[in-house]
Amino acid sequence: MKKQNKFFKDLQKAFNTGVSFMLPSVVVGGIFLAVALATGKATDAGMEITSPFMQNLNDLGAAGFAMMIPLLSGYIANSLAGKPGLVPGMILGFVANNPIGEGQIKTGFLGAMIMGVAAGYFVRWCKTWKVPSTIRTIMPILIVPVVTTFVLGMFYIYIIAVPIGAAMDWLVQVLGQMQGGSALILGLILGAMTAIDMGGPINKTATAFTLALMAEGVYGPNGAHRIACAIPPLAMAISTFVDRKKYTPEDKDLGISAFFMSLIGITEGAIPFAAKDIKRVLPAIIIGSAVGGAMGMATGVEALVPHGGFIILPVVNGKLWYALSIIVGAVISAAILHFTKPSLVDETVKEKKEETNEQIEIAK
């Protein structure tokens, strides 16, 4: 029991460490992207930025977002194993967040968190090896990072990514069979898929499905998907504003950034919150996004461009229902967090009680 408690405490500490180092990258990327896209115009290919200066700002924002997930996984590994875990964790996080292998699979932030934890514990194990003193000096800079990256990288590509790719193919088939059936259920599923891994394979499967339908002149599912893209970051922005006792000062600052990301449909604005408190945040945003997606489909909302958020309102059919669906979904998610997420004071008291109970058991 003690070992189990220590394991989960180590994980929580590692996730918090990863998020804290990731935050500046999220803020920089989110603000730059929001400003740049706000000056663009909606086209069939998405938001088009015409100003060269704003395009450069957009590229800087994209670079900030590209660093976000590797920083998360790298510092998760660093927290668990020290400096030798940092580079393997970052490399494996980058791999998880980008298409790789024959099937070009990516697993997003959830895959990156798993790989960060795996790298941390693998490096811990490597550090227990008994090697000659001459080799020990090069262990942290050569042997440990090379072995860790190779073993876990190949394991990810050949063992983890293959079944995920097969599952995504199956999902596309299921969604295809649902087209023409219940609009409400399709919207519900698309909304949930959009939020469940925020940029990961399930989210991208929903995107690919809606893009394929857009090519055939069917815009309803894209409307549901784009509604759901804006809900997670807006929900977290509302939650950090309404329930201020439940969040740290850095979380509140991140809530402001998440608000701007919701305006341009960047779902990833909610990732730092999910990474820190996945068991409460993820169910809340999935439910809210599912409701928003279902509302959009049921009311006939159509998004005519492959982008999300309030920024595309001029090219949406059913503007009022589009906006209402986003707001209702976000409010539902924030309300769920209001009732499920404890205040920081309550959480601290709970942790102290657990520590006291552990000390009593040790004394016995």
C-alpha positions as CSV (number, residue, x, y, z in Angstrom):
1,M,0.0,0.0,0.0
2,K,2.8,2.4,0.9
3,K,4.6,1.6,-2.4
4,Q,1.4,2.1,-4.3
5,N,0.9,5.5,-2.6
6,K,4.5,6.5,-3.3
7,F,4.1,5.5,-7.0
8,F,1.0,7.7,-7.5
9,K,2.6,10.6,-5.6
10,D,5.7,10.4,-7.8
11,L,3.5,10.3,-10.9
12,Q,1.5,13.4,-9.7
13,K,4.7,15.3,-8.9
14,A,6.1,14.3,-12.3
15,F,2.9,15.5,-14.2
16,N,2.9,18.8,-12.3
17,T,6.6,19.3,-13.1
18,G,6.0,18.6,-16.8
19,V,3.1,21.0,-16.9
20,S,5.0,23.8,-15.1
21,F,7.9,23.6,-17.6
22,M,5.4,23.4,-20.5
23,L,3.4,26.4,-19.5
24,P,5.5,29.2,-21.1
25,S,5.5,27.4,-24.4
26,V,1.7,27.1,-24.3
27,V,1.3,30.8,-23.5
28,V,3.7,32.0,-26.1
29,G,2.3,29.7,-28.8
30,G,-1.3,30.4,-27.9
31,I,-1.0,34.2,-27.8
32,F,1.0,34.4,-31.1
33,L,-1.4,32.1,-32.9
34,A,-4.4,33.9,-31.6
35,V,-3.1,37.3,-32.7
36,A,-2.0,36.1,-36.1
37,L,-5.2,34.1,-37.0
38,A,-7.4,37.0,-35.8
39,T,-6.0,39.0,-38.7
40,G,-6.7,36.3,-41.3
41,K,-9.6,35.5,-43.5
42,A,-11.7,32.4,-43.7
43,T,-11.2,30.3,-46.9
44,D,-12.0,26.7,-48.0
45,A,-8.6,25.7,-46.8
46,G,-9.0,27.3,-43.3
47,M,-7.9,30.6,-41.9
48,E,-5.6,32.3,-44.4
49,I,-3.1,34.9,-43.1
50,T,-2.2,37.5,-45.8
51,S,0.2,39.7,-43.9
52,P,3.9,38.5,-44.1
53,F,4.5,39.8,-40.6
54,M,1.5,38.0,-39.1
55,Q,2.5,34.8,-41.0
56,N,5.9,35.0,-39.3
57,L,4.2,35.6,-35.9
58,N,2.0,32.5,-36.7
59,D,5.1,30.5,-37.4
60,L,6.6,31.5,-34.1
61,G,3.3,30.5,-32.4
62,A,3.4,27.1,-34.2
63,A,7.0,26.6,-33.0
64,G,5.8,27.3,-29.4
65,F,3.1,24.7,-29.8
66,A,5.5,22.2,-31.4
67,M,7.7,22.4,-28.3
68,M,4.8,22.0,-25.8
69,I,4.4,18.2,-25.8
70,P,8.2,17.3,-25.9
71,L,8.7,19.7,-22.9
72,L,5.8,18.0,-21.0
73,S,7.1,14.4,-21.6
74,G,10.8,15.4,-21.1
75,Y,10.3,17.0,-17.7
76,I,8.0,14.2,-16.6
77,A,11.0,11.9,-17.2
78,N,13.3,14.4,-15.6
79,S,11.2,14.5,-12.5
80,L,11.3,10.7,-12.2
81,A,14.9,10.0,-13.1
82,G,16.9,13.3,-13.0
83,K,18.8,14.9,-15.8
84,P,19.5,11.6,-17.8
85,G,15.8,11.2,-18.3
86,L,15.3,14.7,-19.9
87,V,16.5,14.1,-23.5
88,P,15.0,10.6,-24.0
89,G,11.7,11.9,-22.6
90,M,11.7,14.9,-24.9
91,I,12.6,12.8,-28.0
92,L,9.9,10.2,-27.2
93,G,7.3,12.9,-26.5
94,F,8.1,14.4,-29.9
95,V,7.7,11.0,-31.5
96,A,4.4,10.4,-29.8
97,N,3.1,13.8,-31.0
98,N,4.1,13.4,-34.6
99,P,3.1,10.9,-37.3
100,I,5.6,8.0,-37.4
101,G,5.9,4.4,-38.7
102,E,4.3,2.9,-41.7
103,G,0.8,3.9,-40.6
104,Q,2.0,7.5,-39.7
105,I,0.4,7.2,-36.2
106,K,0.5,9.9,-33.6
107,T,-0.8,9.5,-30.0
108,G,-0.8,13.1,-28.9
109,F,-0.4,14.3,-25.3
110,L,-1.7,11.1,-23.7
111,G,0.9,9.1,-25.6
112,A,3.6,11.6,-24.7
113,M,2.7,11.4,-21.0
114,I,2.9,7.6,-21.1
115,M,6.3,7.8,-22.9
116,G,7.6,10.3,-20.4
117,V,6.7,8.0,-17.5
118,A,8.2,5.0,-19.3
119,A,11.4,7.0,-20.0
120,G,11.6,8.1,-16.4
121,Y,11.4,4.6,-15.0
122,F,13.6,3.0,-17.7
123,V,16.3,5.5,-16.9
124,R,15.9,4.8,-13.2
125,W,16.5,1.2,-13.9
126,C,19.5,2.0,-16.1
127,K,21.0,3.9,-13.2
128,T,21.0,0.8,-11.1
129,W,23.4,-1.0,-13.5
130,K,26.7,-2.0,-12.0
131,V,29.3,-0.9,-14.6
132,P,33.0,-0.1,-14.4
133,S,34.0,3.4,-13.2
134,T,35.4,4.2,-16.6
135,I,32.0,3.6,-18.3
136,R,30.0,5.2,-15.5
137,T,31.2,8.6,-16.5
138,I,29.7,8.3,-19.9
139,M,26.5,6.6,-18.8
140,P,24.3,9.7,-18.4
141,I,25.4,11.5,-21.6
142,L,25.8,8.5,-24.0
143,I,24.7,5.0,-22.9
144,V,21.5,5.8,-21.0
145,P,19.9,8.3,-23.5
146,V,20.9,6.2,-26.5
147,V,19.6,2.9,-25.0
148,T,16.5,4.4,-23.6
149,T,15.5,6.2,-26.8
150,F,16.2,3.2,-28.9
151,V,14.4,0.6,-26.8
152,L,11.3,2.7,-25.9
153,G,11.2,4.3,-29.4
154,M,11.1,1.0,-31.2
155,F,8.7,-0.4,-28.7
156,Y,6.4,2.6,-29.3
157,I,6.7,2.3,-33.1
158,Y,6.2,-1.4,-33.5
159,I,4.1,-2.4,-30.5
160,I,2.1,0.6,-29.3
161,A,1.5,2.5,-32.6
162,V,0.3,-0.5,-34.7
163,P,-2.8,-1.4,-32.7
164,I,-3.7,2.3,-32.3
165,G,-3.5,2.7,-36.1
166,A,-5.8,-0.3,-36.6
167,A,-8.2,1.1,-34.0
168,M,-8.3,4.5,-35.8
169,D,-9.1,2.8,-39.2
170,W,-12.0,1.0,-37.5
171,L,-13.2,4.2,-36.0
172,V,-13.3,5.8,-39.5
173,Q,-15.4,2.9,-40.8
174,V,-17.8,3.2,-37.8
175,L,-18.3,6.9,-38.4
176,G,-18.8,6.3,-42.1
177,Q,-21.6,3.9,-41.3
178,M,-23.2,6.4,-38.9
179,Q,-23.4,9.1,-41.6
180,G,-27.0,9.4,-42.6
181,G,-28.2,8.0,-39.3
182,S,-29.0,9.9,-36.1
183,A,-27.5,13.4,-36.3
184,L,-27.7,13.8,-32.6
185,I,-25.7,10.6,-31.9
186,L,-23.1,11.4,-34.6
187,G,-22.6,14.9,-33.1
188,L,-22.3,13.4,-29.6
189,I,-19.6,11.0,-30.8
190,L,-17.7,13.6,-32.8
191,G,-17.7,16.0,-29.9
192,A,-16.4,13.4,-27.5
193,M,-13.7,12.3,-30.0
194,T,-12.6,15.8,-30.4
195,A,-11.9,16.4,-26.7
196,I,-10.8,12.9,-25.6
197,D,-7.1,13.4,-26.6
198,M,-7.0,17.0,-27.9
199,G,-4.9,16.7,-31.0
200,G,-4.2,13.0,-30.7
201,P,-5.2,10.1,-33.0
202,I,-8.9,10.1,-32.0
203,N,-9.2,13.9,-32.5
204,K,-7.4,13.6,-35.8
205,T,-9.7,10.7,-36.9
206,A,-12.7,13.0,-36.3
207,T,-11.0,15.7,-38.3
208,A,-10.2,13.4,-41.2
209,F,-13.8,12.1,-41.3
210,T,-15.3,15.6,-41.4
211,L,-12.8,16.8,-44.0
212,A,-13.8,13.8,-46.2
213,L,-17.5,14.8,-45.9
214,M,-16.7,18.4,-46.7
215,A,-15.2,17.3,-50.0
216,E,-18.6,15.8,-50.8
217,G,-20.4,19.0,-49.8
218,V,-21.6,17.8,-46.4
219,Y,-20.7,20.4,-43.8
220,G,-22.8,19.4,-40.7
221,P,-20.3,17.0,-39.1
222,N,-17.6,19.6,-39.6
223,G,-19.8,22.1,-37.7
224,A,-20.1,19.7,-34.7
225,H,-16.4,19.0,-34.7
226,R,-15.4,22.7,-34.9
227,I,-17.8,23.5,-32.0
228,A,-16.2,20.8,-29.9
229,C,-12.7,22.2,-30.7
230,A,-13.4,25.4,-28.9
231,I,-15.1,23.9,-25.8
232,P,-12.2,22.5,-23.8
233,P,-10.1,25.7,-23.6
234,L,-13.2,27.9,-23.0
235,A,-14.4,25.5,-20.3
236,M,-11.0,25.8,-18.5
237,A,-11.0,29.5,-18.9
238,I,-14.4,29.8,-17.3
239,S,-13.5,27.3,-14.5
240,T,-10.3,29.2,-13.6
241,F,-12.3,32.5,-13.5
242,V,-15.3,31.2,-11.5
243,D,-13.6,28.7,-9.1
244,R,-10.4,30.6,-8.3
245,K,-9.8,28.7,-5.1
246,K,-9.3,25.5,-7.1
247,Y,-6.4,26.8,-9.1
248,T,-2.8,28.0,-8.6
249,P,-1.8,31.5,-9.8
250,E,-0.1,30.0,-12.8
251,D,-3.3,28.0,-13.7
252,K,-5.3,31.3,-13.6
253,D,-2.8,32.9,-15.9
254,L,-3.1,29.9,-18.2
255,G,-6.8,30.3,-18.1
256,I,-6.5,33.7,-19.8
257,S,-4.4,32.1,-22.6
258,A,-6.9,29.2,-22.9
259,F,-9.7,31.8,-23.4
260,F,-7.9,33.3,-26.4
261,M,-7.2,29.8,-27.8
262,S,-10.9,29.0,-27.6
263,L,-11.6,31.9,-29.8
264,I,-9.5,30.4,-32.6
265,G,-10.5,26.8,-31.9
266,I,-7.2,25.5,-30.5
267,T,-8.3,22.5,-28.4
268,E,-4.7,22.0,-27.0
269,G,-5.2,25.0,-24.7
270,A,-6.8,22.6,-22.2
271,I,-3.9,20.1,-22.3
272,P,-2.0,21.6,-19.3
273,F,-5.1,21.3,-17.1
274,A,-5.8,17.7,-18.2
275,A,-2.2,16.7,-17.6
276,K,-2.3,18.0,-14.0
277,D,-5.7,16.5,-13.1
278,I,-6.6,14.1,-15.8
279,K,-9.2,12.1,-13.8
280,R,-11.4,15.2,-13.3
281,V,-10.6,17.5,-16.3
282,L,-10.8,14.9,-19.1
283,P,-14.3,13.5,-18.3
284,A,-15.6,17.1,-17.8
285,I,-14.4,18.4,-21.2
286,I,-15.4,15.2,-23.0
287,I,-19.0,15.5,-21.7
288,G,-19.2,19.2,-22.5
289,S,-17.8,18.7,-26.0
290,A,-20.1,15.8,-26.7
291,V,-23.2,17.9,-25.7
292,G,-21.9,20.9,-27.8
293,G,-21.3,18.6,-30.8
294,A,-24.8,17.0,-30.4
295,M,-26.4,20.5,-30.2
296,G,-24.6,21.6,-33.4
297,M,-25.8,18.5,-35.4
298,A,-29.3,18.6,-34.0
299,T,-29.8,22.3,-34.9
300,G,-28.3,22.0,-38.4
301,V,-25.1,24.0,-37.9
302,E,-22.7,23.9,-40.8
303,A,-19.0,25.1,-40.7
304,L,-17.8,25.8,-44.2
305,V,-14.1,25.9,-43.4
306,P,-11.8,23.4,-41.7
307,H,-11.2,25.6,-38.6
308,G,-12.9,26.2,-35.3
309,G,-13.8,28.7,-32.6
310,F,-15.6,32.0,-32.8
311,I,-13.2,33.3,-35.4
312,I,-15.0,31.5,-38.2
313,L,-18.5,32.8,-37.4
314,P,-18.8,34.7,-40.7
315,V,-18.6,31.5,-42.6
316,V,-20.9,29.4,-40.5
317,N,-24.5,28.5,-41.4
318,G,-26.5,28.7,-38.2
319,K,-24.4,31.3,-36.4
320,L,-26.5,31.6,-33.3
321,W,-26.7,27.9,-32.6
322,Y,-23.0,27.5,-33.4
323,A,-22.1,30.1,-30.7
324,L,-24.7,28.8,-28.2
325,S,-23.4,25.2,-28.6
326,I,-19.9,26.3,-27.8
327,I,-21.0,28.3,-24.7
328,V,-23.4,25.6,-23.4
329,G,-20.8,22.9,-23.8
330,A,-18.2,25.0,-22.0
331,V,-20.5,25.9,-19.2
332,I,-21.5,22.2,-18.7
333,S,-17.8,21.2,-18.5
334,A,-17.0,24.1,-16.1
335,A,-20.1,23.1,-13.9
336,I,-18.8,19.5,-13.7
337,L,-15.4,20.7,-12.6
338,H,-17.1,23.0,-10.0
339,F,-18.7,20.0,-8.3
340,T,-15.8,17.5,-8.8
341,K,-12.6,19.5,-8.4
342,P,-11.6,20.2,-4.8
343,S,-10.2,23.5,-3.7
344,L,-6.4,23.7,-3.2
345,V,-6.9,23.9,0.6
346,D,-9.0,20.7,0.7
347,E,-6.4,18.9,-1.4
348,T,-3.6,20.0,0.9
349,V,-5.5,18.9,4.0
350,K,-6.2,15.5,2.4
351,E,-2.5,15.0,1.5
352,K,-1.4,15.9,5.1
353,K,-3.9,13.4,6.5
354,E,-2.5,10.7,4.2
355,E,1.0,11.5,5.3
356,T,0.0,11.4,9.0
357,N,-1.7,8.0,8.5
358,E,1.5,6.7,6.8
359,Q,3.6,7.9,9.7
360,I,1.2,6.2,12.2
361,E,1.5,2.9,10.3
362,I,5.3,3.1,10.2
363,A,5.3,3.8,14.0
364,K,3.2,0.6,14.6
